[in-house]
Amino acid sequence: MNSLEKADFWLKKLQNLGPVINGVEPTGTWSNEALAGETLARVCENFKKDLEGLENEAKFMFSSHVESESLTEQSANLLRKWQVVGAPSLSALCVFALENFGIKEPEDFIQAILIASVLGEVENDLAYHNNMHYRKVLFNAVRLIAVHNFIYNGTARSFDVKQICLLLMGACAHDIGHDGRGNTIKGVFYQGRLEKLSYDLALPYFKAVGFVDEEALDDYKMMVLCTEVTPLDDPGNPMNQMKAAYRYHYLGDKTKTHTLNLDSDIAALETNAHLTTMCLILHEADIASSAGITYEVTKFETSIYMQEIGTKQARPQHVIDFLNQICQRKFLSDAGQRLFAANLARIYALAQQEVEAGDELYPAPEHADFILTFAQDGQAPKTIN
């Protein structure tokens, strides 16, 4: 098929989701009529233009090279353009990834990716955990998948088609329904509150499109649960338990301990090394825009996060805290190290330098260098969710 035929093929698949969506019992505050009518219609209306834009500007996403100044600059510039001018839909990004990874089946996984991409397009206007965040995570996930499979080409550790599909689904839908309040409500901490909410919101739609593989659904849920990073600095939070499992499987910690004593929700990671890697890749895709591109991107991401939680204006010490507490000053996966390690080290050094110079407040997000530099191209800066 030529490019036009491919676009028509995928657009038809998206359009066919409308009746399926309308057949699902409404969940939470979502309206199926709005989801199928407004959200899906908007995705379909812009789909061909979005896909064409990606073909012209985003092929570098599939590069297997070590992150270089050129790749970093391309990443920052593309994210800046998306933020200021507007971004392609998650659906277009997923199709772009599927085409470049050469994935056309199995059909139930394809349908699950497409419905996840539409769910992730339901409007969420939070300052940080918004629709743009989902697109950034998907962008990072695609890059990590491409590099991981280059590193492990021809080995049992490479991601197969179903694993790639689950990662794309997770990137699209891991934060759907996010209300910006975290997992502590009125002083009481609820482990996995938002992560379980996003899974519960997506599940009926997955089943409606025929994605009923219980093992795959369990794996997907585990990946979403392991994106939780709270309580901060707690070795028992899901992220830290998952990282402990990764070190256990791949970094020699199995010689130090015979059991991981994981929480029941993620206990399968002790015996499933592949799933542990998938959880780690999704987590690293979730944090990479804040930790692994440029300091200008990090400052902007930190500023909009602080704006969302409504406590204080961001400053360099907040970056240092994030890189220490959540990132532990490193990307753990081989793909994450290849893509982002040097950038993280540079970001940490620049933030530390600014802390020592007085820890001055960052500008408000709309005045961030990351945004304002786009005005040099004659575009009026604005923030797109």
N, C-alpha and C positions, 0 to 999 in steps of 0.2 A: 504493500500500500504506500502511496505517496503521502506527503505531510497532510494535505487536505483530507484525504480519505481516513487517515488515522485520527484526526481531530473529530471528524464526523462520527467515527466508530465509538470513540469515548464519550462524546457528547450525548449520543443516543443512550448509552448506559446510564449516564447521569440523569437524563430526562425520565428514564424508566423508574427511577427511585421515587417519584412523586406519589403514585398510588400505593406503593409499599409503605412509605412514611405515614400516609393518611390512615393506614390500617392498624397502626400501633396505638395502644392505649396511651393517652397523654401522661407524661411523667413529670412530677414536680410542677414547676411554674412554666414549663415549655408548652407552647401551643403547636400541635402538629400541623394545623392549617397554616400557621405562619412559617413553620419550618419548611413545609413542602411548597408553599406558595412564594413567600418573600425570599427566604434564604436560598432555596434551590434555584428559583428563577434568576436571582442575581448571579449565582455561580454559573449557570448555563449561559446567561446573556454575555458574560465577559470571558467565557472559557477559551474560545479560539484566539482572542487577542492576548489573553494571559499566556497561553501555550506558545504563541509566536514570540512573545517577549522573552520567555525563558530560553527558547531555542537560540535567540540572538545574543543573550547576555549572560547565561548561567551555565554554559557547558563546563566551565571550570569546576563546578561542584563535584564532578566525577574524576577529578585529577587524583592520581595516586602519589604525587610527589610530596616530599617533605614540605611542610609549610614554609613558604619563602616570603620575602617582602612583597613580591608581586601578587601572590595568592592572597596574602593578608589584605593588601590594598584593594584587590578585587572584591573580597568579601565585605570589607567595610563600606566600600562605595555602593555595592548592590543593596546592602541593608539600609544604608542612608537613603538611597533613592526610594526604596520601599516605604520607609518611614515618612518621607516628605511628600512624595508624589502619589504613592499608592502601590500596593503589593498584589501580586497574583494570588488567586485563591489557593487554599490548601488542595482543592481538587485538581487544579492545573499542575501544582507542584507534584502531587502524587502521580499523576499520569506521566509527567515529564520524567520522574524517577523510574516508574515501571517500564517505560519505553527504553530508557537508557540502560537499565539493568536487564532488559530482554525478558520481562515477566509478562505473560499473558494468561496464566492459569496457576493454580486451580481457581475455578470460578467463584467458589464461596469465599475464598480469601480476597479475591479482587473486589467482590461486592462489599465485603467488610471494610476494605480500605476506602472505597468510594463513599460509603455511608459515614464512616468516621470523618472523612474530609468535609462532608456537608455539616455534620454535627459541630465540628470545630469552626464553622462559619456562622453559627448562630451568634448574633451580635453580643459581644461582651466588652463594655466600655471602661473596664478597670484601667488604672494607670499603667500597671505592669502585666498582670495576668490576663491580657486581652487577646484578641484574635491575632494581632501582630506577634505576640509572644509564641503562639502556636506555630506560626510560619517560620519564625527564627529557629525554633526547636526542630522543625521538620528539615529546614535547610541544613542545620548542623548534623542531624541524624543521617541524611543522605551522604554528606561528606565523610562521616565516620564509617558508614557501611562500605563505601567505595574503597577507602583506605584499608579497612580491616580485611576485606576480601582480596585486596592486592597483596597484603602481607602474608595471608594464609592461603593463597591460591594453591589448589591441589592438595590441601591437607584437610583433615577432619574438623579443623577449627573454623573453616570458612562458613559464613552464613548461607544456608540454603534458601530456596525461594520462600518457603513458609515463614522462616525466621525473619527474612527481610520484610515480608508483608506485615508481620506482627509489629516490627519496629516502626514502620510507616504509620500503622494504625495508632500505636502508642504516642507517637509524636503529635499526631493530629488531635487526639481526644483525651490525653492524660489529665488536662486541666479544665475540661468542659464543666460548666456549672460553677466555676470558682466564684466565690462571693467576696474575696479580698480580706476575709477575716482570719485566715489561718486556722489552725486546729485547736486553738485555745479560745473557748467561749465563756465569758463571764468568769474568768479565772480558772476554769476547769479544762484540762487538756484531754482531748479525744483523739487517741491514736488513729491516724488514717482517715479522719473525718472527710476531708475534701477528696482524697484519693478514692475512697469507697463511693463517695457521691458521684464522681465522674464515671466510675465503672458502672454503677447502677443506672445512671442516665443512658449510657451507651448500650447496655446489654439488650434491652428489648428491640432496638433497631438492628443490632447484629443478628439476632435470631430471626427478625422479620425478613432479612435478605438471604436467609439460609445458612448463616454462619453459626453452626450449632456444634462444632467440634469441641467437646468438653475439655480435652487436654489443651487445645490451643487457647480456649477461653481462660483456663486456669493460668496458663503462661502469661497471657495478656494482663490478667489481674495482678499477677506477681510483679510484672514490670511496672505497672502504674503505682502499686503500693511502695515500691522501692525508690520512687522519686521523692518520698517524704524525707526531709532533712532535719526535722524537729523531734524532740528537743535538741537544740544546738549543743554541740560538744558532748552529747550523750552517746557512749559506745553502743547503747542499745537501740538507738533510732534505726529505722529500716535501712536508710542509706548506709550507715556504718556497719550494720550486720551484713548487708549485701557485699560491701567492700571486703569485709573479713572473709566472706565466702570466696570471693575472687582470689584473694591472697592465699587462701587455703588450697584452692584448686591449681593455681598457676604460679604462685610466687614463693613456694617453699614452706608455707605455714603448716602444711599437713604433717611435716616432720616435727612440729612443735606441739601440736594438739591432735587428739583423736576424735574430737567432736566439737561442733560449733555452738550447740545449744541455742539454735535460732528460734525466734518466735514461731508459733504454729502457722501463722499466715504465710510465712516465707520459708518454712522448714525444708521445702523441696530443693532449695538452693544447695543444701549440703551434699546432695547426690547428683545434682544436675548442673554440670559445669557450663554447658552451652547456654542454659537459661540464665545463669549468673552473668555470663558475658553480655547477653542481651540486656539484662537489667542495668548493667554498668554503662553500656553504650547509650541507652535512653537517658539515664541520669546525666551523663557527660554532655549529651546534646542539649539537655535542659539548662545547663550552667555555662555552656561554651560562649554564648554571646556576652555574658557578664565577665568571663574570666579568660578568654582565649583568643581575642581578636586584636583590638588596640585599646590603649588607655582611654581614648576619646569615647569609644563604644562602651567601655566599662563605666565611665563616669555617667554617661547618659542612662545606662541600665540601672545603676545604683540610685540615681536621682528619681527615676520614675517608680522604682520599688519603694523608696522612702516616702514618696508622695502617696503611694497606694496605702501604706500602713498608717499614714497620717500622724507620724510622731515628730519628725524633725527633718530639716533640710540635710541633704547628703553632704558628706565631707570625706577626705581621703581615709580617715581612720575606719570608716564603714567598709571601704574596699579591703583594707588590711584584715578586718574582722571576717569578712566573707571569704577571702582567700585562705585564711587560717582555719576557720571553723567548718566550712562546708567543703571547700576544695582541698583542704589539707596541703595547700601549696603545690599540688601536682594533679595531673591527669593520670589515672591509673592504667587505663587500657593502652595497648600498644598503638592503636589508631589515634587515640587522644594525645598521646605523647608526640607522635609524629606530626600531628596537625597543630597542636596548641601549646606544647611545653615551653618553647622559647618565648612565645607571646605572653604567657602567664608570668614567666620570670621577669620580663621587661615591665609588664603592668605592675607587678608587686614592687619592683625597684622604683618606678616613677611615683607610685602612691606613697611609699615610705619616704621618699625624698620630699614630697609635699607635706607629709605629717611633720617631718622634722623642721620644715620651713614655717610652721605655724598652724597646720591643719585647717586652712581656710575653707569656708563653705564653698561647694560647687554652685555654679549658676543654676537657676531654675531650669527644668528640662527644655522649655521652649527657647532658652537662651544658650543651650549647650553647644559647644564647638561642633559636636557631631552633627547637629542639625543645621547650624548657621553656615557651615562651610558649603552647604549645597546652594546657598543663595548666590554664591559666586558664579553659578551657572545660569543666573537669571531667573531662578525659581523662588517664589515667595515661600519661606519655610512655614510648615504647619505640621501637626502631629496626626498621624493616621493610626487608628486602632486596628 
